[in-house]
Amino acid sequence: MIKGGRSLISSPPVFSNDAKKLLVCTDNNVSIFSTSTGLQITELERHTAPVTSVIVVPTFTPSNQILCYCWTSSLDGTVRYWDFSLPELMKTIDIRMPIFSMVIPRLLTQGTEIDGKPPTLFAYLSVENAKVRHDQRKVHRRILKCNLTKSRLAVGVVLAETQLPESITISSSGKFFGIPNKRKLHVWEVIDHDHEATPVKRITLHHTKNLTVFAFHPIERIVAAGYVMGRILIWRSFGSRTFSLGGLTNGRAMNNEDERPGVRGDDDVDSCATWHWHSAEVKVLSFSSDGAFLYSGLSGGKEGVLVVWQLDTGKKKFLPRIGSPLLYFTTSLDPSLSSVSCADNLIHLLKMPSMEISKSISGIKLPCSFPEIHEGLCSRFIFDQTAGLVAFRTENYCIQFYSLFDDCENFEVQICERNHQPSDDVTVLVTLMALSLDGSMMSTAETKLPEEGLGGLVCLKFWTSGPQSKGFSLSTIIYEPHRDAGISAIAFHPTRRMAVSSFYGGDFKRSIGQMVRIFILYGHSCERATFDGGTVFRACFTQKLYPSLSIWARSHDFQQREQMLENPGWTCHAVGSYKKKPLTAAAFSGDGSVLAIAAETIITIWDPEKNVLVAVIGETLEPITMLSFIGNSGYLVSASRGLKSQLSLWSLSKLSVSWSYKLQAEAVACAMDVSYFAVLALLPQSSKCSELTETKRDGRDGVILLFKAGEPIPVATWSVKKGRFGYASIYGELPEFDVKRNQTELAPLLPSEKPWETIFSGSSHNLPPITKLCSAFLESLLEKRTASITV
């Protein structure tokens, strides 16, 4: 099984000492990327739950920068020590509580040996006490102290208790660390000779709004904090009374409010200033290595902009149009290299101080959201089977092609030429995507949403692959290909430059790619046409109530013009319809000789070359939304959605249904060279079947069923759990299945001469499904031949 597409943004990334590697938390692992190429080098794999922190052990001499050691923490309750150059796990400490954040102050200071031994290493952990997790009366999130040298928690040392797991932030000197706790900011001082039972001094700074993030100045006692209103607080000279000797600074009393502008109450700071540029919650704050600049950005905000503040003057400059809200800003020991992590699962490597993006590391981006009325009209992803790529629509009007083999982004195609900002209202939907079998051609359908009932537009685009299959270039744009109706399906011919598109208004069109620059669209009663600068051909139509079936050919004038042009284009070859019914799905057979079009609940079979209706097959209870031929088996599978959803298998030789199940299919995939197909189906909301009830209790929301064409009983099943954006196997990895295995491993379909003596013998877990047992048993008694099954 091939799997990929993990989150790169669950925790802040960390640079290696030489800034040549970037360590990224990716689910239960730590992935290590090259900063020069952006490609993954290796991976740390031993944690059994998501990794929450990575801390690289610093070096203090240039000759030691090649050393590659790090500490990691995880929700599995362990702290682990690694040599990530090999990679090799060197030490494991089991805390037995989920760890949400970790800092190790002593690593950031060049400690001296005590009695010839290195100083004891302590970590401060943000943990959750699982034993009292369900007791609402007890606070079960704490900041604890851990002795890493002796592999144990410091007994009785609890620095703070919080309602939510908080992320711990540490200063670059290792002298201070702290956490935001609602409207408070707790800051602790780490003493030079720390011991297990040594008390840690703390100050608390207050504000009227919930604090979201903060950062320490690398040199001075300055702390910057962002809060939910989009403003930034700058506290100066914090801890002068608590962390230093005496109660005076520069000979002046610290409790004089006139000399401490902006300070609330008796907070231990000299002054507090407020900066404002962001429009929503600030979630990114970081100082430059010299402390001259402060970087800020938003997470749940409305702009994808990194703001650089000059600390002395408050002046600012910007890195605009990042295209996604920001999550983390990370600096390296190389002052010319930093990184910014974005909410769309993307990490940009920046050249400093120009903030030019040098490389990008991208995971699978989150799928774009659609208005509810358009949700069922949109295809979610497509596969390029020749290159091993899967394509997704993204929020910024792009299609991302992701490599399943390399587990990284291959390229992106900008579908709509417009600047996207996270706060923009959805005005254009990329509703459909389709790829040719060899991956050389792509088609997309767009819908521009009307504003106050005016200005809606449907657009069909054809794309051709670029050199070395890197990206696609636009070939043809067709405006209103089916008048003003939405496009329901697009399918490519498996061997020719031919495609079919259908729409909900009741007709379909077949387009043939031509080696011309003129993009010609023939349509219903075409009255006039205008040629737009050699790039787009717009056709204006009279509105026919019912579209007719028509085949169009190119005129001699157009043929002469095509000979002068080189770039490929597409022209409409034929138009067809069936009894005024909306056409909801389309598919070509494996050899391209048959075209199947779903007319709501009916499947129509066409000759694509002659545009002739050949046959009509059966009828379903709900409109068909998916059609697919199963290799060269002579079978066609359909899925319909609604109150009476169905999955049906149709025999083309008999022109009838072979079997049907009442279930809701989320997706259907058919093998090209063998007679197998897989279905991702939702489990019913309620069922009397004990197996389904047990499955529901385990939180399994779906099932993958593998069928062999013609057989109603699945040959393999996998339970899956539905998440926020898709499905994941509850077993982590799906078991291997060999479709060529000996079929005698399965229970025989034919009963013995005395089935009541043998058919129910054996262990219950080894028996075939009850439906197979009962049908075989009854057929043997009644001497009835096997018939098609409809469930």
Salt bridges, closest charged atoms under 4 A:
GLU43 OE2 - ARG6 NH1 2.40
ASP76 OD2 - HIS47 ND1 3.05
ASP76 OD2 - ARG80 NH2 3.93
GLU128 OE1 - ARG133 NE 3.21
GLU128 OE2 - HIS140 NE2 3.77
GLU128 OE2 - ARG141 NH2 2.97
ASP135 OD1 - ARG137 NE 3.27
GLU161 OE2 - ARG142 NE 3.42
GLU189 OE2 - LYS175 NZ 3.90
ASP192 OD1 - LYS175 NZ 3.71
ASP194 OD1 - LYS145 NZ 2.93
GLU196 OE1 - ARG152 NH2 3.29
ASP266 OD1 - ARG241 NH1 3.06
ASP267 OD1 - HIS206 ND1 2.78
ASP268 OD1 - ARG241 NE 3.40
GLU303 OE2 - HIS278 ND1 2.91
ASP344 OD2 - LYS365 NZ 3.92
ASP407 OD2 - ARG6 NH2 3.21
GLU412 OE2 - LYS365 NZ 2.56
GLU446 OE2 - LYS461 NZ 2.83
ASP507 OD1 - HIS482 ND1 2.99
ASP507 OD2 - HIS524 NE2 3.22
ASP532 OD2 - ARG538 NH1 2.86
GLU562 OE1 - ARG554 NH1 1.84
GLU609 OE2 - ARG496 NH1 2.67
GLU666 OE1 - ARG380 NH1 3.57
GLU666 OE2 - ARG641 NH2 3.17
GLU694 OE1 - ARG697 NH1 2.32
ASP698 OD2 - ARG700 NH2 3.23
ASP701 OD1 - LYS696 NZ 3.94
GLU745 OE1 - ARG741 NH1 3.92
